[in-house]
Structures are given as structure tokens and as C-alpha cells.
Amino acid sequence: MTQSPDTRPEPVLTTGAGDPMTAEQAALLRRLAHDARDFEAFGEHLTQDEAARRIATLEAKLKLQGQPPHTQ
């Protein structure tokens, strides 16, 4: 794991293409899906690649939701 600027370790998002997602991925994906109110994003039987893709998507979604609306 690598260290992010706020000293929390970044999760390993993938180690094997077709392997089942890790427990760490499942926990992170479940939390992100809850925070984004996208409960269909979490699935019990995802591969590591699918989980990594969904994690990245939800992190981007949450980042956009946290920004103020654009005004002119």
C-alpha cells in the first residue's frame, strides 16, 4: 500500500483480473455506494477489476457532488 498525503494508506484496488474482489475492496465499495446513494453499485460477486472500476466511478461521482454548482 502507498501512503496518501493525509497518511491513510491507499487500498490496493486490484491484484488479479478475474479473481473475486478482496475484502478491502468490498468494504470500500460498500461504503462508497452508501455515500453516493448508489446501492446497485455494490455486488457480492464482483471480480477485482469490476470492483476497481466501480470504486473509481463512485469516487469521481462523490468528488463531483462535493463541488459547488458552476455559475456564470
C-alpha positions in Angstrom: 0.0 0.0 0.0 1.1 3.5 -0.7 0.6 6.5 1.7 -1.6 9.4 0.7 -0.9 12.9 1.8 -3.3 12.6 4.8 -1.2 9.5 5.9 -4.1 7.0 5.3 -2.9 4.0 3.3 -4.5 3.8 -0.2 -6.2 0.5 -0.7 -4.9 -2.0 -3.3 -7.6 -1.8 -5.9 -6.7 -4.9 -7.9 -4.2 -7.8 -7.8 -5.8 -10.3 -10.2 -8.0 -9.7 -13.3 -10.6 -12.4 -12.8 -10.2 -13.1 -9.1 -13.0 -12.2 -6.7 -12.8 -8.8 -5.1 -10.9 -8.6 -1.9 -12.5 -7.9 1.5 -10.8 -4.5 1.4 -12.4 -3.7 -2.0 -15.8 -5.0 -0.8 -15.7 -2.8 2.3 -14.6 0.3 0.4 -17.2 -0.3 -2.4 -20.0 -0.8 0.1 -19.1 2.5 1.9 -18.8 4.5 -1.4 -22.1 3.1 -2.7 -23.8 4.1 0.5 -22.2 7.6 0.5 -23.2 8.1 -3.2 -26.7 6.6 -2.6 -26.0 4.2 -5.5 -26.9 1.0 -3.8 -26.9 -1.0 -7.0 -23.1 -0.3 -7.4 -22.3 -2.9 -4.8 -22.5 -6.6 -5.8 -21.3 -9.6 -3.8 -19.8 -11.5 -6.7 -17.7 -8.9 -8.5 -14.2 -9.5 -9.8 -11.3 -7.3 -8.7 -11.3 -5.5 -12.0 -15.1 -4.8 -11.8 -14.8 -3.6 -8.2 -11.8 -1.4 -9.0 -13.8 0.2 -11.9 -16.9 0.8 -9.7 -14.7 2.2 -6.9 -13.1 4.7 -9.3 -16.5 5.7 -10.7 -18.1 6.2 -7.3 -15.1 8.3 -6.1 -15.4 10.5 -9.1 -19.2 10.8 -8.6 -18.7 11.8 -4.9 -16.0 14.3 -5.8 -18.3 16.0 -8.3 -21.1 16.0 -5.8 -18.9 17.8 -3.3 -18.1 20.7 -5.6 -20.3 23.8 -5.8 -22.5 24.2 -8.8 -21.0 26.1 -11.6 -22.4 29.6 -12.2 -21.6 32.2 -14.7 
